[in-house]
Amino acid sequence: MDVEAELSRIFAEDDLGLFDVKPKKSFVKSPDQRLIDSFEEINDFVAENGQEPRQGDDVIEANLASRLLGIRTNPEKIALLQEYDRFGLLEDAPAKEYNSLEDVLADSDDADLLGDDGDAADIFTLKHVKAVALPDYIAHRKRCKDFDKFEDKFKNCQRDLAAGRRQILPFKNGNHISEGQFFILSGVLLYVEHIGTLKTDKNGDLNGRTRCIFENGTESDMRLRSLSSGLYKDGRRVTELSERMLDGLKDITEEDKETGYIYVLKSKSSDARIQAIDDLYKIGYCTEAVEERIANAEHEPTYLMAPVEIVEAFRCFNLNPEKLESMLHNFFGNSCLNIDIFDEKGIRHSPREWFIAPYPIIYQAIYFILNGEIVGYRYDPERKIIVSR
């Protein structure tokens, strides 16, 4: 009997497809894929919460935080995951040294390499790993040897903050970072002393080494993108000194067209209701000199029927002061003075151009409008500060 011919006949006459069996597909993930999936869970957390996971009462978040720490201390994991690092979580991560087998086994097993479905006998054989180069340099903080050159800058910045000449505001992802600016990273004031040559990285972003001096006497040469990521996760920005904010308006030539004035006034009213209000200012617009506009203030309801003091007057060029005034009124609309004033004929008026807000905050709002950042902020009348929307 021809066995081969008989088997061929049997398979050919298998009308019910009993012998049409496909190989079973394996759903067991490789250690590399498990590591990638575990890191993507961290990415998803950051995308949803706007910050990296931290240790705390939330068990799930604490587990993600421990997992991230384990990844950051393992150069091989960093190498494999760098192309999946959407939020810069692994940039400048310190490398962990392993001096013995016990060190390796004691490290966190975030990818479950020693789990039941893994091959524990073969954990030291690296398979199916993409050829990703380890970073050739990792930034660390170190003692700043010439900190004496920067100590006064930090002291002056702290004095400016105390006096209200500078403000502390949320750092928004994508904010421009330039030399000479102050930021707060993880609660420590830092000064951007230098930004090196910028080159386009693999994500199409401009990146380069910085020199950042910290108020605690240390410094770091982290990359610009790492600094931005750090500030995005746990940072704040310090505004420029008020006197410098509108420097751009000083470079005026004969070709520029003057369009009017935006002014900030303080009332000299003897009305007890007015005197009892701190940080009360009028924000207005005029085309003539401000001194001329307020000459008759004590007879005009818009000036609360009282003399006023000029706090500041901005000459506006190449822009619409009326629009600027309107934007300021909208921005501070939730702190508008609500009071009735009677004119010399006994007619009641409700002035709408007086606002309760500290002057440095008003100045900052003008700056934000001029540079287009105003859309990302709002005024909090309870705390009298500008906050992120």
One Martini backbone bead per residue (centre of mass of N, CA, C, O) as a GRO file, in nm:
protein
  389
    1MET     BB    1   0.095   0.037   0.024
    2ASP     BB    2   0.049   0.376  -0.051
    3VAL     BB    3   0.070   0.600   0.192
    4GLU     BB    4   0.099   0.876   0.051
    5ALA     BB    5  -0.148   0.840  -0.141
    6GLU     BB    6  -0.360   0.798   0.082
    7LEU     BB    7  -0.323   1.068   0.228
    8SER     BB    8  -0.390   1.248  -0.013
    9ARG     BB    9  -0.678   1.141  -0.044
   10ILE     BB   10  -0.787   1.220   0.235
   11PHE     BB   11  -0.728   1.527   0.213
   12ALA     BB   12  -0.894   1.571  -0.056
   13GLU     BB   13  -1.174   1.442   0.095
   14ASP     BB   14  -1.202   1.697   0.305
   15ASP     BB   15  -1.501   1.848   0.318
   16LEU     BB   16  -1.497   1.944   0.642
   17GLY     BB   17  -1.204   2.044   0.738
   18LEU     BB   18  -1.050   1.863   0.963
   19PHE     BB   19  -0.738   1.929   0.848
   20ASP     BB   20  -0.775   2.254   0.880
   21VAL     BB   21  -0.504   2.344   1.062
   22LYS     BB   22  -0.389   2.604   1.247
   23PRO     BB   23  -0.162   2.762   1.397
   24LYS     BB   24  -0.105   2.872   1.701
   25LYS     BB   25  -0.126   3.175   1.843
   26SER     BB   26   0.088   3.383   2.014
   27PHE     BB   27   0.034   3.602   2.318
   28VAL     BB   28   0.319   3.630   2.407
   29LYS     BB   29   0.515   3.863   2.534
   30SER     BB   30   0.776   4.034   2.522
   31PRO     BB   31   0.978   4.200   2.729
   32ASP     BB   32   0.991   4.457   2.555
   33GLN     BB   33   0.681   4.496   2.522
   34ARG     BB   34   0.616   4.516   2.823
   35LEU     BB   35   0.784   4.768   2.871
   36ILE     BB   36   0.639   4.951   2.671
   37ASP     BB   37   0.355   4.924   2.794
   38SER     BB   38   0.433   5.033   3.077
   39PHE     BB   39   0.523   5.315   2.967
   40GLU     BB   40   0.252   5.396   2.833
   41GLU     BB   41   0.102   5.427   3.102
   42ILE     BB   42   0.266   5.674   3.185
   43ASN     BB   43   0.198   5.853   2.945
   44ASP     BB   44  -0.110   5.854   2.997
   45PHE     BB   45  -0.095   5.994   3.270
   46VAL     BB   46   0.038   6.259   3.175
   47ALA     BB   47  -0.177   6.336   2.963
   48GLU     BB   48  -0.414   6.351   3.183
   49ASN     BB   49  -0.246   6.522   3.436
   50GLY     BB   50   0.027   6.699   3.364
   51GLN     BB   51   0.200   6.472   3.522
   52GLU     BB   52   0.388   6.283   3.698
   53PRO     BB   53   0.407   6.029   3.890
   54ARG     BB   54   0.346   5.984   4.248
   55GLN     BB   55   0.386   5.948   4.564
   56GLY     BB   56   0.108   5.800   4.757
   57ASP     BB   57  -0.223   5.701   4.814
   58ASP     BB   58  -0.224   5.620   4.527
   59VAL     BB   59  -0.162   5.313   4.407
   60ILE     BB   60  -0.137   5.349   4.102
   61GLU     BB   61   0.051   5.595   4.101
   62ALA     BB   62   0.275   5.470   4.276
   63ASN     BB   63   0.340   5.242   4.076
   64LEU     BB   64   0.424   5.427   3.843
   65ALA     BB   65   0.652   5.570   3.996
   66SER     BB   66   0.823   5.316   4.046
   67ARG     BB   67   0.855   5.240   3.751
   68LEU     BB   68   0.998   5.500   3.659
   69LEU     BB   69   1.241   5.474   3.847
   70GLY     BB   70   1.342   5.205   3.730
   71ILE     BB   71   1.393   5.310   3.445
   72ARG     BB   72   1.589   5.554   3.515
   73THR     BB   73   1.806   5.328   3.646
   74ASN     BB   74   1.812   5.199   3.337
   75PRO     BB   75   1.987   5.212   3.051
   76GLU     BB   76   1.841   4.994   2.878
   77LYS     BB   77   1.557   5.109   2.906
   78ILE     BB   78   1.616   5.389   2.798
   79ALA     BB   79   1.705   5.300   2.516
   80LEU     BB   80   1.433   5.157   2.434
   81LEU     BB   81   1.230   5.420   2.523
   82GLN     BB   82   1.301   5.693   2.381
   83GLU     BB   83   1.091   5.683   2.133
   84TYR     BB   84   0.842   5.687   2.368
   85ASP     BB   85   0.923   5.980   2.487
   86ARG     BB   86   0.686   6.232   2.492
   87PHE     BB   87   0.781   6.397   2.792
   88GLY     BB   88   1.084   6.371   2.895
   89LEU     BB   89   1.128   6.145   3.134
   90LEU     BB   90   1.442   6.042   3.041
   91GLU     BB   91   1.584   6.294   3.067
   92ASP     BB   92   1.861   6.301   3.260
   93ALA     BB   93   1.884   6.021   3.365
   94PRO     BB   94   2.031   5.845   3.598
   95ALA     BB   95   2.271   5.622   3.627
   96LYS     BB   96   2.298   5.283   3.722
   97GLU     BB   97   2.491   5.083   3.924
   98TYR     BB   98   2.644   4.753   3.870
   99ASN     BB   99   2.842   4.521   4.089
  100SER     BB  100   2.622   4.287   4.100
  101LEU     BB  101   2.385   4.046   4.105
  102GLU     BB  102   2.229   4.166   4.346
  103ASP     BB  103   2.173   4.442   4.215
  104VAL     BB  104   1.999   4.339   3.986
  105LEU     BB  105   1.782   4.173   4.156
  106ALA     BB  106   1.704   4.434   4.336
  107ASP     BB  107   1.579   4.550   4.111
  108SER     BB  108   1.328   4.658   3.942
  109ASP     BB  109   1.057   4.464   3.763
  110ASP     BB  110   0.883   4.627   3.529
  111ALA     BB  111   0.877   4.390   3.288
  112ASP     BB  112   0.855   4.102   3.408
  113LEU     BB  113   1.118   3.909   3.366
  114LEU     BB  114   1.046   3.711   3.636
  115GLY     BB  115   0.807   3.581   3.548
  116ASP     BB  116   0.626   3.303   3.462
  117ASP     BB  117   0.655   3.376   3.135
  118GLY     BB  118   0.947   3.374   3.181
  119ASP     BB  119   1.307   3.325   3.130
  120ALA     BB  120   1.516   3.308   3.393
  121ALA     BB  121   1.768   3.161   3.255
  122ASP     BB  122   1.762   3.417   3.014
  123ILE     BB  123   1.799   3.725   3.125
  124PHE     BB  124   2.109   3.781   3.004
  125THR     BB  125   1.971   3.761   2.718
  126LEU     BB  126   1.964   3.975   2.451
  127LYS     BB  127   1.658   4.023   2.270
  128HIS     BB  128   1.514   4.211   2.031
  129VAL     BB  129   1.691   4.476   2.024
  130LYS     BB  130   1.710   4.782   1.953
  131ALA     BB  131   1.927   5.007   1.793
  132VAL     BB  132   2.005   5.211   2.066
  133ALA     BB  133   2.162   5.477   2.171
  134LEU     BB  134   2.323   5.589   2.421
  135PRO     BB  135   2.373   5.844   2.598
  136ASP     BB  136   2.677   6.035   2.610
  137TYR     BB  137   2.512   6.237   2.810
  138ILE     BB  138   2.453   6.343   3.153
  139ALA     BB  139   2.294   6.554   3.357
  140HIS     BB  140   2.420   6.733   3.647
  141ARG     BB  141   2.442   6.848   3.952
  142LYS     BB  142   2.657   7.112   4.074
  143ARG     BB  143   2.883   7.302   4.194
  144CYS     BB  144   2.909   7.652   4.197
  145LYS     BB  145   3.208   7.822   4.173
  146ASP     BB  146   3.064   8.121   4.069
  147PHE     BB  147   2.819   8.216   4.260
  148ASP     BB  148   2.897   8.513   4.336
  149LYS     BB  149   2.791   8.631   4.052
  150PHE     BB  150   2.466   8.547   4.135
  151GLU     BB  151   2.364   8.624   4.420
  152ASP     BB  152   2.242   8.910   4.363
  153LYS     BB  153   2.027   8.823   4.163
  154PHE     BB  154   1.858   8.661   4.366
  155LYS     BB  155   1.809   8.888   4.569
  156ASN     BB  156   1.669   9.082   4.371
  157CYS     BB  157   1.441   8.894   4.289
  158GLN     BB  158   1.319   8.863   4.572
  159ARG     BB  159   1.260   9.165   4.607
  160ASP     BB  160   1.075   9.195   4.361
  161LEU     BB  161   0.862   8.996   4.460
  162ALA     BB  162   0.795   9.142   4.729
  163ALA     BB  163   0.723   9.424   4.564
  164GLY     BB  164   0.578   9.336   4.274
  165ARG     BB  165   0.776   9.347   4.012
  166ARG     BB  166   0.722   9.044   4.031
  167GLN     BB  167   0.599   8.728   3.905
  168ILE     BB  168   0.426   8.417   3.964
  169LEU     BB  169   0.382   8.177   3.704
  170PRO     BB  170   0.278   7.965   3.500
  171PHE     BB  171   0.401   7.706   3.307
  172LYS     BB  172   0.396   7.678   2.961
  173ASN     BB  173   0.400   7.484   2.711
  174GLY     BB  174   0.637   7.657   2.498
  175ASN     BB  175   0.775   7.850   2.637
  176HIS     BB  176   1.001   8.090   2.629
  177ILE     BB  177   1.356   8.051   2.661
  178SER     BB  178   1.595   8.276   2.806
  179GLU     BB  179   1.837   8.464   2.875
  180GLY     BB  180   1.792   8.600   3.210
  181GLN     BB  181   1.593   8.409   3.334
  182PHE     BB  182   1.341   8.312   3.568
  183PHE     BB  183   1.284   8.014   3.768
  184ILE     BB  184   1.084   7.736   3.905
  185LEU     BB  185   1.227   7.425   4.023
  186SER     BB  186   1.113   7.238   4.257
  187GLY     BB  187   1.132   7.518   4.449
  188VAL     BB  188   1.378   7.638   4.276
  189LEU     BB  189   1.564   7.894   4.196
  190LEU     BB  190   1.646   7.998   3.856
  191TYR     BB  191   1.916   8.077   3.617
  192VAL     BB  192   1.963   8.169   3.282
  193GLU     BB  193   2.283   8.208   3.159
  194HIS     BB  194   2.286   7.980   2.915
  195ILE     BB  195   2.261   7.917   2.552
  196GLY     BB  196   2.336   7.720   2.323
  197THR     BB  197   2.349   7.569   2.043
  198LEU     BB  198   2.092   7.521   1.817
  199LYS     BB  199   1.926   7.210   1.739
  200THR     BB  200   1.766   6.979   1.557
  201ASP     BB  201   1.580   6.728   1.648
  202LYS     BB  202   1.393   6.438   1.600
  203ASN     BB  203   1.122   6.629   1.668
  204GLY     BB  204   1.191   6.936   1.554
  205ASP     BB  205   1.343   7.063   1.788
  206LEU     BB  206   1.502   7.296   1.964
  207ASN     BB  207   1.834   7.216   2.088
  208GLY     BB  208   2.035   7.261   2.395
  209ARG     BB  209   2.263   7.370   2.601
  210THR     BB  210   2.276   7.472   2.938
  211ARG     BB  211   2.303   7.727   3.202
  212CYS     BB  212   2.202   7.659   3.536
  213ILE     BB  213   2.130   7.853   3.819
  214PHE     BB  214   2.103   7.793   4.162
  215GLU     BB  215   2.018   7.915   4.477
  216ASN     BB  216   2.184   7.661   4.621
  217GLY     BB  217   2.473   7.656   4.444
  218THR     BB  218   2.399   7.523   4.178
  219GLU     BB  219   2.439   7.338   3.862
  220SER     BB  220   2.334   7.304   3.506
  221ASP     BB  221   2.351   7.134   3.160
  222MET     BB  222   2.085   7.109   3.049
  223ARG     BB  223   1.858   7.075   2.830
  224LEU     BB  224   1.612   7.264   2.702
  225ARG     BB  225   1.395   7.036   2.696
  226SER     BB  226   1.435   6.950   2.990
  227LEU     BB  227   1.358   7.217   3.117
  228SER     BB  228   1.076   7.235   2.998
  229SER     BB  229   0.971   6.967   3.116
  230GLY     BB  230   1.021   7.037   3.414
  231LEU     BB  231   0.839   7.292   3.419
  232TYR     BB  232   0.581   7.150   3.328
  233LYS     BB  233   0.570   6.956   3.582
  234ASP     BB  234   0.756   7.153   3.816
  235GLY     BB  235   0.681   7.476   3.745
  236ARG     BB  236   0.780   7.823   3.719
  237ARG     BB  237   0.747   8.167   3.633
  238VAL     BB  238   0.933   8.467   3.608
  239THR     BB  239   0.895   8.773   3.562
  240GLU     BB  240   0.978   9.049   3.445
  241LEU     BB  241   1.085   9.339   3.498
  242SER     BB  242   0.882   9.599   3.474
  243GLU     BB  243   1.086   9.804   3.333
  244ARG     BB  244   1.120   9.583   3.076
  245MET     BB  245   0.850   9.504   2.936
  246LEU     BB  246   0.831   9.787   2.737
  247ASP     BB  247   1.091   9.825   2.558
  248GLY     BB  248   0.971   9.791   2.267
  249LEU     BB  249   0.841  10.095   2.276
  250LYS     BB  250   1.125  10.262   2.248
  251ASP     BB  251   1.174  10.175   1.937
  252ILE     BB  252   1.123  10.465   1.788
  253THR     BB  253   1.023  10.610   1.487
  254GLU     BB  254   0.908  10.825   1.241
  255GLU     BB  255   0.723  10.586   1.115
  256ASP     BB  256   0.570  10.586   1.365
  257LYS     BB  257   0.238  10.571   1.507
  258GLU     BB  258   0.060  10.762   1.713
  259THR     BB  259  -0.255  10.656   1.902
  260GLY     BB  260  -0.202  10.702   2.220
  261TYR     BB  261  -0.333  10.635   2.558
  262ILE     BB  262  -0.253  10.446   2.843
  263TYR     BB  263  -0.400  10.459   3.172
  264VAL     BB  264  -0.320  10.493   3.530
  265LEU     BB  265  -0.528  10.548   3.817
  266LYS     BB  266  -0.568  10.736   4.128
  267SER     BB  267  -0.761  10.814   4.388
  268LYS     BB  268  -0.849  11.129   4.590
  269SER     BB  269  -1.081  11.060   4.751
  270SER     BB  270  -1.293  11.129   5.046
  271ASP     BB  271  -1.447  10.883   5.022
  272ALA     BB  272  -1.482  10.620   5.231
  273ARG     BB  273  -1.540  10.399   5.018
  274ILE     BB  274  -1.279  10.450   4.855
  275GLN     BB  275  -1.056  10.444   5.083
  276ALA     BB  276  -1.125  10.130   5.163
  277ILE     BB  277  -0.987  10.060   4.885
  278ASP     BB  278  -0.766   9.852   4.764
  279ASP     BB  279  -0.636   9.857   4.458
  280LEU     BB  280  -0.754  10.121   4.303
  281TYR     BB  281  -0.815  10.150   3.943
  282LYS     BB  282  -0.784  10.330   3.644
  283ILE     BB  283  -0.862  10.233   3.305
  284GLY     BB  284  -0.753  10.416   3.011
  285TYR     BB  285  -0.829  10.636   2.724
  286CYS     BB  286  -0.636  10.865   2.506
  287THR     BB  287  -0.523  11.121   2.272
  288GLU     BB  288  -0.435  11.302   2.475
  289ALA     BB  289  -0.301  11.423   2.726
  290VAL     BB  290  -0.350  11.316   3.041
  291GLU     BB  291  -0.349  11.590   3.187
  292GLU     BB  292  -0.586  11.699   3.017
  293ARG     BB  293  -0.802  11.477   3.074
  294ILE     BB  294  -0.786  11.530   3.414
  295ALA     BB  295  -0.839  11.837   3.483
  296ASN     BB  296  -1.176  11.768   3.547
  297ALA     BB  297  -1.224  11.528   3.753
  298GLU     BB  298  -1.407  11.653   3.997
  299HIS     BB  299  -1.656  11.679   3.754
  300GLU     BB  300  -1.636  11.358   3.692
  301PRO     BB  301  -1.773  11.046   3.724
  302THR     BB  302  -1.537  10.872   3.598
  303TYR     BB  303  -1.356  11.012   3.855
  304LEU     BB  304  -1.544  11.026   4.118
  305MET     BB  305  -1.548  11.330   4.181
  306ALA     BB  306  -1.215  11.346   4.169
  307PRO     BB  307  -0.908  11.351   4.207
  308VAL     BB  308  -0.606  11.238   4.036
  309GLU     BB  309  -0.346  10.994   3.990
  310ILE     BB  310  -0.065  10.928   3.806
  311VAL     BB  311   0.085  10.620   3.758
  312GLU     BB  312   0.044  10.563   3.436
  313ALA     BB  313   0.172  10.616   3.089
  314PHE     BB  314   0.109  10.491   2.758
  315ARG     BB  315   0.252  10.498   2.460
  316CYS     BB  316   0.103  10.437   2.143
  317PHE     BB  317   0.210  10.222   1.872
  318ASN     BB  318   0.068  10.060   1.609
  319LEU     BB  319  -0.209  10.064   1.777
  320ASN     BB  320  -0.516   9.997   1.951
  321PRO     BB  321  -0.612  10.142   2.241
  322GLU     BB  322  -0.911  10.061   2.260
  323LYS     BB  323  -0.858   9.757   2.249
  324LEU     BB  324  -0.672   9.744   2.493
  325GLU     BB  325  -0.877   9.853   2.693
  326SER     BB  326  -1.093   9.632   2.648
  327MET     BB  327  -0.915   9.391   2.735
  328LEU     BB  328  -0.867   9.491   3.023
  329HIS     BB  329  -1.163   9.502   3.111
  330ASN     BB  330  -1.215   9.200   3.065
  331PHE     BB  331  -0.992   9.085   3.250
  332PHE     BB  332  -1.111   9.280   3.509
  333GLY     BB  333  -1.430   9.238   3.528
  334ASN     BB  334  -1.438   9.071   3.818
  335SER     BB  335  -1.316   9.373   3.959
  336CYS     BB  336  -1.531   9.576   3.944
  337LEU     BB  337  -1.657   9.860   4.039
  338ASN     BB  338  -1.948   9.889   4.273
  339ILE     BB  339  -2.075  10.214   4.227
  340ASP     BB  340  -2.235  10.516   4.318
  341ILE     BB  341  -2.249  10.833   4.140
  342PHE     BB  342  -2.291  11.185   4.193
  343ASP     BB  343  -2.348  11.462   4.050
  344GLU     BB  344  -2.408  11.806   4.057
  345LYS     BB  345  -2.726  11.720   3.969
  346GLY     BB  346  -2.791  11.421   4.098
  347ILE     BB  347  -2.685  11.215   3.903
  348ARG     BB  348  -2.657  10.885   3.840
  349HIS     BB  349  -2.357  10.674   3.847
  350SER     BB  350  -2.160  10.385   3.688
  351PRO     BB  351  -1.855  10.319   3.695
  352ARG     BB  352  -1.639  10.096   3.459
  353GLU     BB  353  -1.300  10.182   3.505
  354TRP     BB  354  -1.279  10.039   3.786
  355PHE     BB  355  -1.021   9.846   3.962
  356ILE     BB  356  -0.933   9.554   4.162
  357ALA     BB  357  -0.578   9.579   4.146
  358PRO     BB  358  -0.265   9.545   4.132
  359TYR     BB  359  -0.041   9.714   3.954
  360PRO     BB  360   0.153   9.482   3.861
  361ILE     BB  361  -0.084   9.327   3.729
  362ILE     BB  362  -0.160   9.534   3.518
  363TYR     BB  363   0.115   9.542   3.382
  364GLN     BB  364   0.119   9.242   3.306
  365ALA     BB  365  -0.133   9.247   3.125
  366ILE     BB  366  -0.020   9.437   2.913
  367TYR     BB  367   0.211   9.253   2.830
  368PHE     BB  368   0.034   9.009   2.743
  369ILE     BB  369  -0.113   9.155   2.518
  370LEU     BB  370   0.138   9.238   2.345
  371ASN     BB  371   0.245   8.915   2.330
  372GLY     BB  372  -0.029   8.714   2.333
  373GLU     BB  373  -0.076   8.563   2.634
  374ILE     BB  374  -0.365   8.633   2.757
  375VAL     BB  375  -0.532   8.368   2.674
  376GLY     BB  376  -0.385   8.189   2.922
  377TYR     BB  377  -0.532   8.395   3.123
  378ARG     BB  378  -0.642   8.507   3.457
  379TYR     BB  379  -0.823   8.677   3.705
  380ASP     BB  380  -0.789   8.662   4.065
  381PRO     BB  381  -0.971   8.842   4.301
  382GLU     BB  382  -0.911   8.694   4.569
  383ARG     BB  383  -0.577   8.683   4.528
  384LYS     BB  384  -0.457   8.890   4.326
  385ILE     BB  385  -0.397   8.709   4.059
  386ILE     BB  386  -0.243   8.542   3.801
  387VAL     BB  387  -0.385   8.274   3.610
  388SER     BB  388  -0.447   7.989   3.475
  389ARG     BB  389  -0.698   7.853   3.265
   0.00000   0.00000   0.00000
